[in-house]
Amino acid sequence: MSDIISWDKAIGTKVKSSDDEDLGKVQSITRDYIQTKKGTVSKSYYFIPKYNLSGYDGSKLWIDAPSGLVRSKFEREAEPTAEELRALANDAPRYKRAEPQARAEPDSVTVETKVDVEEKRTTEGA
């Protein structure tokens, strides 16, 4: 996923989940999220935070979340409020791709965990 897409050219780009499900095409872009629309008769709208974007392969934007999570968290009729966006950011798993260019293993991620820097440690002989 070494290709880069500028936001002004992303409108109309297909969007896929990490489990290769179609999430429609980009309809609009804000500072915090992209909006996609899937379907023509029975429409689904997704407001996907930009921090869930994992890459662009030259023809599609990829979301670093499975379709079930995208449907449950991001499918809605109206754009999210600022409060809803903050709640989504707080709920988001802290994932980083182990190899951003690799699409062959989409489930290969590194999980970041918080470390208590105030925790006292003991060492042998101390």
C-alpha positions as semicolon CSV with decimal commas, in nm:
position;residue;x (nm);y (nm);z (nm)
1;M;0,000;0,000;0,000
2;S;0,259;0,245;-0,101
3;D;0,024;0,455;-0,315
4;I;-0,090;0,785;-0,171
5;I;-0,421;0,953;-0,248
6;S;-0,491;1,320;-0,187
7;W;-0,817;1,392;-0,006
8;D;-0,945;1,608;-0,293
9;K;-0,922;1,306;-0,525
10;A;-1,070;1,054;-0,279
11;I;-1,436;1,137;-0,354
12;G;-1,585;0,839;-0,539
13;T;-1,312;0,598;-0,425
14;K;-1,428;0,251;-0,316
15;V;-1,383;0,165;0,052
16;K;-1,322;-0,186;0,190
17;S;-1,317;-0,326;0,543
18;S;-1,029;-0,536;0,677
19;D;-1,233;-0,849;0,596
20;D;-1,271;-0,731;0,233
21;E;-1,637;-0,623;0,258
22;D;-1,757;-0,338;0,038
23;L;-1,839;-0,022;0,237
24;G;-1,949;0,186;-0,061
25;K;-1,779;0,489;-0,210
26;V;-1,650;0,805;-0,045
27;Q;-1,918;1,077;-0,062
28;S;-1,759;1,347;0,153
29;I;-1,456;1,413;0,370
30;T;-1,425;1,624;0,683
31;R;-1,133;1,695;0,913
32;D;-1,226;1,393;1,130
33;Y;-1,397;1,133;0,912
34;I;-1,496;1,012;0,567
35;Q;-1,858;0,950;0,471
36;T;-1,938;0,658;0,243
37;K;-2,260;0,549;0,077
38;K;-2,333;0,190;-0,014
39;G;-2,625;0,090;-0,238
40;T;-2,861;0,269;-0,472
41;V;-3,209;0,159;-0,361
42;S;-3,141;0,042;-0,007
43;K;-2,869;0,284;0,102
44;S;-2,631;0,258;0,394
45;Y;-2,426;0,555;0,511
46;Y;-2,103;0,516;0,707
47;F;-1,919;0,795;0,890
48;I;-1,575;0,642;0,941
49;P;-1,314;0,824;1,150
50;K;-0,993;0,888;0,959
51;Y;-0,789;0,711;1,227
52;N;-0,951;0,386;1,108
53;L;-0,805;0,424;0,758
54;S;-0,522;0,178;0,706
55;G;-0,416;0,245;0,349
56;Y;-0,478;0,299;-0,018
57;D;-0,384;0,034;-0,275
58;G;-0,417;0,246;-0,588
59;S;-0,791;0,187;-0,634
60;K;-0,947;0,139;-0,287
61;L;-0,924;0,288;0,060
62;W;-0,892;0,024;0,332
63;I;-1,039;0,048;0,680
64;D;-0,853;-0,122;0,965
65;A;-1,174;-0,269;1,110
66;P;-1,395;-0,566;1,015
67;S;-1,732;-0,502;0,849
68;G;-1,931;-0,600;1,160
69;L;-1,756;-0,335;1,368
70;V;-1,798;-0,076;1,092
71;R;-2,173;-0,146;1,073
72;S;-2,224;-0,135;1,450
73;K;-2,011;0,174;1,519
74;F;-2,017;0,387;1,204
75;E;-2,341;0,319;1,015
76;R;-2,587;0,604;1,069
77;E;-2,825;0,838;0,886
78;A;-2,672;1,168;1,003
79;E;-2,318;1,285;1,068
80;P;-2,185;1,223;1,419
81;T;-2,170;1,504;1,672
82;A;-1,838;1,619;1,815
83;E;-1,924;1,432;2,136
84;E;-1,995;1,111;1,944
85;L;-1,663;1,146;1,759
86;R;-1,477;1,183;2,091
87;A;-1,653;0,873;2,227
88;L;-1,558;0,675;1,914
89;A;-1,196;0,787;1,949
90;N;-1,188;0,678;2,314
91;D;-1,339;0,338;2,224
92;A;-1,103;0,277;1,933
93;P;-0,855;-0,008;1,970
94;R;-0,496;0,113;1,957
95;Y;-0,368;-0,080;1,656
96;K;-0,073;-0,012;1,434
97;R;0,004;-0,212;1,125
98;A;0,315;-0,422;1,158
99;E;0,388;-0,370;0,787
100;P;0,173;-0,095;0,629
101;Q;0,269;-0,196;0,272
102;A;0,164;-0,559;0,318
103;R;-0,194;-0,640;0,220
104;A;-0,140;-1,017;0,213
105;E;-0,177;-1,046;0,591
106;P;-0,446;-0,792;0,689
107;D;-0,474;-0,940;1,039
108;S;-0,108;-0,874;1,120
109;V;-0,113;-0,591;1,371
110;T;0,077;-0,475;1,673
111;V;-0,135;-0,386;1,975
112;E;-0,019;-0,090;2,180
113;T;-0,084;-0,107;2,551
114;K;-0,061;0,162;2,813
115;V;0,222;0,121;3,060
116;D;0,211;0,264;3,410
117;V;0,536;0,460;3,423
118;E;0,489;0,519;3,796
119;E;0,501;0,144;3,864
120;K;0,795;0,058;4,089
121;R;1,012;-0,229;3,976
122;T;1,254;-0,440;4,171
123;T;1,560;-0,608;4,031
124;E;1,765;-0,893;4,164
125;G;2,042;-0,779;4,390
126;A;1,889;-0,437;4,446
